[in-house]
Amino acid sequence: MKTKVSIVKGSRNPQEAEIKEMVQKAIDLIGGIDDVISKGDRVLIKPNIAYKIKPGESELTDPRVSKAIYDIFVERGVSPVIAESSASGVDGEAAFQASGYYDLRDQGYEVINLKKKGVSKVITIDNPKAKVLKKVRIFKMAKEVDAIINVPVIKTHDHLPATLSLKNIKGLMPDSEKKMFHSKYGLSQAIADLNLAVKSQLVIVDGILCRQGLGYPWSEEIEMDLIVAGKDPVAVDTVLLQIMGINPEEQRHAVLAEALGIGTMDMSRIEVVGEKIDKVKTFFKRPAEALQSILNLHDFKLISDEKTCTGCRGAMYYFLKSTDDQGKIDQLKELTFVLGKHETAPREFSELNKEKTILVGVCTEQYKDLGRHVPGCPPFGSDIAGVALQGEAKQPYED
């Protein structure tokens, strides 16, 4: 039997009542939820609340989508909770407040910041079939519920090339573990392994306001007015990537997840119901394309890999955009910026000019003799500017 992925298109700028209708229709099109969720179950609704961003700014799961899911489950006799932890280094309380999720809490919805002290213990579980993530540290609540409802938002990512349902499960882990996905395990395999240990029983995707290009605040909004749903996160991500105009084979962690038996990328085994992919397809701008449109990348070089964490990438993008805004981008001509934990020196390192090489963050410290080093984990954009433009860095921030 084929796994179903539904695509529901709403009107432009749908409001709360219509969003609930879209979510219900998306669920109905995939055959309902009786095969995965029963009356009386406790379910965890897992949105993306990674940053301190206002509702409707499209980098995070719209609280109206999470509210609609919550209401639908309550009507079916299911006991839901909305739970998430913000991105590594982000104040979870501030993120929940700014994003509108604590407004839902004030209305009587159960909303939990997993980072808040005493809310949920961190436990370690075995993951014997994994390739690199043999033990998984997660918030205990993720294992106490009967089902996880995965509610990502559609947006590009600077390495993956998109961050969708498989990656969204990272929010059920403490910050210390999230960081090791980059520094120790390798992001793609770790995401695939995580989905072996922590399974989504249902994926409902917020595709109303989406993001393309660089991360917030420089990414561009795309209004798609979609809700996408399915019970196989690999199949859902495969369909989403096609909607975004991205070859699914480029999403390495989806390929690895399929190899682990988590789901399928084979379109002959996926039945798309509702709208057709071609009817809603929109080609999303990649981060490299977005940078190219802002800067002349031919004048300087970036060396990075998938072990470069979000912190260093964000700091680098902030530095580049700020430098461009200040009219100083020409001062970066012929410079090379190195980011990430390179376990062995790439071939390019042998060609580096020490005076024109900027090594960014603590992970590049092992190669600091090859150029000028910017300390910090992560450094601020201003730290990078200090080394690249003036030749000295401020002290790294320590909390």
N, C-alpha and C positions, 0 to 999 in steps of 0.2 A: 504494500500500500504506500502511495506517495505521501510525503509530509506536506501539509498545506501552509502557505504563507499568504496572508491577505493584505491587500492594499486598498485603503479607503481614502477617497479624495473629498475634502470638504469645500465649503465656499471660501472666498477670500476672507482672511481675518476671522475665523470662526470664534464664536463666543462660547461661554461655559456650557450652555444647554446642548449646542450642536457638537461640541467636543465629546460630551458624554455619549451622544448618539453615534458618533464616529467610532468611539472605543467599543461600544456594544456591538455595532455592526462588524467590526474587525474580528471580535471574538466569535460572533455567530458564524462568520464565513469559514472559520477554521474548525467548525464543529462543536463550538462551546468548550466548556472547561470540566465537564463532569468526569472525564477520563483522567484528569490530573489533580483536581481539587474537589473535596467533598464538603458537605454542610458540616459546620462545626470546626473545620480546620483553622489553624492559625497560619496566616500567610504574611510574608515580608515583601512589601512593595519597595523595590530598590531603584530609586531615580538616580540621576547624576546631579549632585549638588557640590561640585568640586571647588567652586570659587565664590567669593563674595561679590555677587552680581545681582542686579535687580531683576524682578520677574519680567519676562518678555524680552530679555536681551539675548535669548536664543543659544547661549553657550551651555545652558543647563536645562534639565527637564522642566517643562512648564508645570507649575504646581496645579494648574487646572486639569492636566492629564492625569496626574497622580490622584487628585481628588475624584475624578470620574471613575477611575479604577477602584478606588476605595469604596465609593458609594455603590458601585455595581456588586462588589463582593459582599458588602453588608446586606444588600437586598437579597442575596442568595444564602444568607445564614452563615457566611464565612467571617472570621475575625481577622481583620487586617491591621498591620502596623507599617508606617512609612519609616524606613531606617536607612541611614547612609553615613559615611564618613567623608569629609572633604579631602581635597588633594593634600599631599604631604607638605607640611609647613603652613597650611592655611588654617586659620582659626575657625573651627567648625561652628561655634555659636554665631559668629559674625556671618558666616555663609548661610546658615539656616534663616537668620533674621532678615538679611538683605534679600534673599531669593523669594521670600513670601511663604516659606514652608512653616515658619512659626505663626504666621497668620492662620494657617490651617489648624495648627495646634490650638490656637485661641478660639477657634470655632468648634472645638470638641474632637478633632481628629487626633489619633495617636501618632505623634511624630517624634522620632528619636534621633538625636545626634550621637552616633556610636562612639565618637571621640570623647564625649563628656565623661568625666571621671565617675566610676561606679555604676555606669549604665549597663555595660556588658563586658564581662571578662574576655580576655584573649586566651584562646585555647590552641593547642597544637594537635593536628590530626595527621595520621599516616596517609600517604598517597602513593602506594606501592607501584602502580602502573605508570607513574609519571617518568619523564625523561630526566628532568633536573630538579623539580620541586617535589622531592620525596616526602617532605614534611611541610605542612601548610599551617601557618599561624593566622587565625581568623577570629573575628568577634564571635563569641559563643552563640549569640542570638541567631546567627546564620544556620546553626545546626539544631536549634531548639524549635524552629518552625516546621510546619508540614510542607510548605512550598515557598519558592522564591519567584516573585514576579519581577522580571528584569525590565526596567523602563529607561532605556538610554535615549539620547537625542542624536540626530544625524549631524555629524560634523567631521571635517578632515582632521588629520593628525600629521605632524611633521615627519614621522618615520614609518607609519604603519601600512597604508596611507590614510586610513579612517579609524575613528574610535566609535565603536558601535556596541552591540550587546555582549560579545565575548570579553572585551576589555572592561566593560562597565562593572563586572563582578569584582574588580580590584578594590572597589569602595567598601568591601566587606572585610578588608584587612587593615591592620594598624600601619601607621606611617613607616615604621622601621622595616616592615616587610615590603611595602611598596617600593622603597628605595632600592632594595636588593634585586628587584626585578630588572633594574638597569645595571647595577654595579656588579652583581654576582651571577645571576642566572641567564641573562639574555632575555629581553622583553618578549619576543614572540613565543619561544618555547614555554616560558613561564606562564604566559596568559593561557596557552593551550592546556598546560598541566593543571592550572588552577581550576579550569572548568571541568576537569575530571573529578575534583574533590568537592566543588561547590556547584551544583547543577541548577540551572534555571528550568522550572517546570513550564513557564509561560513567558514569552517576550512580547511586550507591547511598546512600540517605538513611537516616540514623539518626533514627528516629522513636520510639525507646523511651521516653526521658524528654525532654520538650520544655519550652519556656518561653514564657510569655505575659506581657504587660504590660511594665513597665519592664525595663531591662537588669539583669543580675546586679549586686549581690546582692538587689535588691528585686523581681525578677521572680518569678512564681509557676510552680511546676513542674506540668506536666500529664503523667501517665503514659499514653502511647498504645500502647506495645508494638508498634510498626510498623517494618517495613522497606519502603521504596519504591524502585523501580529503573526505569531507562529509559536510552535512548541519545540522547535529545533533551532537553537541559537546559531548554529553554523549555517543552516539553510536561510534563516532570516538575514544574517549578515551578507550572504551571497547575493540575495535579492537586493538588499540595500545598496551594495557596491555597484550593481548594475544600474540602479536608479540614479546613482551619483556619476555614472559614466566612467567607472573605474573597473578594470579587469579584476575579477575576484581572485585570480591566481597571485596577484601582487600582495594580497593580504596574507602574509606568511603565517600568522598565528591561526588563521582560519584553515589553511592547508594542513598545518600541524594538528589542529583539533580534529579535523576529519580523519587524519591518519591514526589518531588515538581512539576513534570510534565514537566521538562525542556527537557527531551529526554528519550531514552530507552537503557537499557542494555540487553534486551532480544534478544538473537541471532536469535530467530525464526522471529523477526521483523526487522532484519538487513540483507541486501544483500551485501555481500562482492564481489566486482567486480575487475577485473584485476588479480593480483597475488593472490594465496591462502595463507591464514595465515600460514599454516604449512610449506609452501615452503620457507618463509622468516623469520620464527621464530628463534630468538636467545635468549638464556637465559641470562638476564642481572644480573650482580652481585649487590646485595643489599649493602647499606652502612655498615650494621652489618657484612656482609661477608668480605667486604673490610677491615674493622678494624681488624677483626679476623686474616686476612692474614698478617697484619702489626704487630699486638700486641698480647700479651697473655692476653686476657680479663679475664682470670680466676684469675688473680692476683689483679684486682681492679674492682670496680663496678660503673656503671653510672645509675643514676635515673633521667629520663626525661619524658616529655609527649608532646602532640601535641601543647601545649601552649608555648613551648620553642621556642623562635624566632630564625630566621636565624643567627642573630648576635652572640648569645651565642653559638649556635651549631657550627658555623664556628670557633669561638675563641677556643672552646674546641677541635675541630678536629686539628686545627693548633697547639695547645699546645701538643696534643698527638703525632702527626707526628714529630714535632720538637724535642720533648723529646726522641722519638725513634731514630731519626737521630743522636742525640748527645750521644747515648749510655746510657741514664739515665733512661730508662723505668723501670728498676728494682726498682728504688726509689719510684715508685708508688704502690708497693705491699701493699695490705690490705687497700688502701684508697678507699673512696666512694665519688663520685662527684655528686652533686645535681644541676640540671638545671631546669628552668621553673617556672611558676607561679602556684604552687600547692595551690588551694583554701582551701583544707583540707589536713592535713599531711598524706601522704601515710603510710600504715602499717609499711613499712620498716623503717620509721623514728624512731620508738620506739626501733629499734635494733641498731641504729647508735652509734659508738664510737666517742665521741666529738673530740678527738685528731686526729682521722683519717678520718674526714668528711670535705670536701671542698664544700662550698655553693657558686655557681657561679652566679654573676650578681645581679642587683638591685631587681629582682623579688623574689630572695630567702632571701632577707634581713629580712623578717618577721620570718625566722627560724634561724637567725644567732647565737642564743644561743646554737644551736645544733652542732655547729662546727666552722671551720675557714671560714670567709666570704671574698669573692673577690668582691669588689665594682665595679661599672661601668655599662653602658648600651650602648653597651656591653663592658665588659672588654677586654683588649688585651690578646692574648695568653701568653705574657710575664707577665701579671698581675697574671694569673692563676699559672704560673710557680713560681712566687714570693711567693705565699702562699703555694702551694703544695710542693715545693722543698726547700724553704728557710724559710718559716713561716711568710713572710710579703709581702704585695702587694704594688706596686707603686700607686700613685694617679691616679684615672680614668681620661681618656682623656675627655676634655670638649672643644667643639667648640663654 
